[in-house]
Each structure stands twice: as C-alpha cells, then as structure tokens.
Amino acid sequence: MVARIQTQRFDASALLRLVEALEPAPVTPAPELSAIDGGQTLPVDAPRPPANEQLPIASNGGVSSDVLRARLEAAAASQARPQAATAAQHPTLRRGASGAYVKELQKALKAKGFNPGPIDGQFGPKTEAAVKAFQRANHLAVDGIVGPKTWGKLHAAGAASGSSGTSSSGSRPPVPHGRAAIERVFGQHGSSHQVTTTLPIGPGGRNVRVTLHEKLVPVMKAMLQEAKEKDLLKYIHTFDGMYNNRLKRSGSSWSTHAWGIAFDINASEGSSGRVNPKLVALFEKYGFYWGGHFGDAMHFQYCRDY
Ligand SMILES: [Zn+2]
C-alpha cells in the first residue's frame, strides 16, 4: 500500500483541471503528495522534522499508525488521476454507437475545435468525420474508431486542436490565481494574443463579434454551446465587451479585460444586478469567476485572486 502510493505519478495540473471542471466555487489546489511526507516512518534517531511539521511519534519509534493511515488515505483521496481513470474506463466507440459516452465524445471534440454536428449522443457520419480529423491532427491511426489512444488524446490538454486554429495549447488553459500566474498563462496584457471571432453571447444567444484572448476561444465556444443546450442563453440580455486594454475602474492595476480574459454581460442591470444563478454556475464551471462575488455582477473573469 505504502509503496504503491509512493510510486504513483501525481499529475497536479490534471487534478486541478478536474477539480475546476467540477467545482463552481473557488478552489485551492490539492497538496502535493511530497508535502505529505509520503508515509515514511522515521527511525528512532533520525533527524526530527521542523516543529511545525512534527508528527506524533509512536512508542515503536515510527510515526503513529493512526496518523500514518489518515495521511495515506488523504493522499490517496487527493489522487483522482482523472486521465488514466477516464481513458481506461471509456468504451471503444465507432459509428452507430449512441449514449452518454458518445455525447461526451462529441463535447470533447467540440472543445478541441472539431465539429461533430449536434451534441446528441448519436455517433453518425459528422461525428465520425470529426473523429478522423482529430486523429489526423494528433498523428493517430485515422480509422474513426475511438479507443483508448484517441480517448487519451481527447482528454489531454496538449492535444492538437482543430479548425478554430487560434489556440496551440489545448482546450482549457489552467485558471491562474493572481497577477504573476495570469502572465504565465496568458502573457502580457495588450494586443499580442487577442483574436476576434463570432460567439453566441449576444442578446438571447445571438452571434456577435468578440475580441478575446486566443486561448479562451475553445473554452468560450464549449461553454456557450452547453449554455445553449441547457437553454440558458436567454438570460444574456446584452453583451458588453471582453478585450479592452484598460485599467481597473477602481484603481491603477490592469483590468482582466486588458488580457481579453474577462467579459461583461447585462451591464444595463448594473454592477449590483442579478445574473441567473444557473448561468453563473455554468460559467464558473468553465473557469470564469463571477464578479458578483466582489460587487460587479456584470463581470466574469478567467482567473482568481486578482
Ligand atoms: Zn468586466
């Protein structure tokens, strides 16, 4: 048990992506396994850890077994290993298949910039064509059959994306916390990473031209597609801008709009207005933190703590 847990590779970024996909609320990354001491027992005369990390020492000279067990369980629980688990558990799909896994496949294709047709859970010719295009782009065997390798690439952040052609880094950039992380993920504010595209974020979901950071194009597309499927676009009354290389209204630091990673809707309803809670929850599921948490209800930003 101890050895197995110690040798598992812990993909913190994958876990974070999973957690952020599931959790609408702000999240804190799970602790690194290495910070949990890996379940080592300490010999009697080993150097003691610093006081703030010191463990209760059992009479046999090792770490008390209860503490050890609790720590190992916490470490195991923190290792969701979503990529390995999902790739292994997903059935092989081909034309003619239907159901929830086909729907997931279609959503994943769409998020990567490939067009599988309607997200209807039916693996028809359009979905097959999108699978083949995805396989071609990712140097897989182009057979239109979705087995473990194709699933793996669909779940991988770094897989090649398709027709949107605007993002080279996959479908979901990590949600940065704080200014330094924003610059690591999105670069400097200003106009070097922005693109203009059409998105259904106008009144009631009408298509409008939007200028935004290129890395968020697939995120916005997938998010608005899901909003459309859930009939939530009707709660968008106005679209009030995304990229704008300006300072925050309240101070001298740069607005998240200056990176093109924030958008405003329903501005006429005011900073303290209301946005439909289901729409807020959906946007937050995709990584857009709602400004309503800090008194700016029209605003959604793809970052935290800034
Ligand atoms: Zn805003």
Boltz pocket constraint, residues with backbone or C-beta under 6 A from the ligand:
constraints:
  - pocket:
      binder: B
      contacts: [[A, 257], [A, 262], [A, 263], [A, 264], [A, 298], [A, 299], [A, 300]]
      max_distance: 6.0
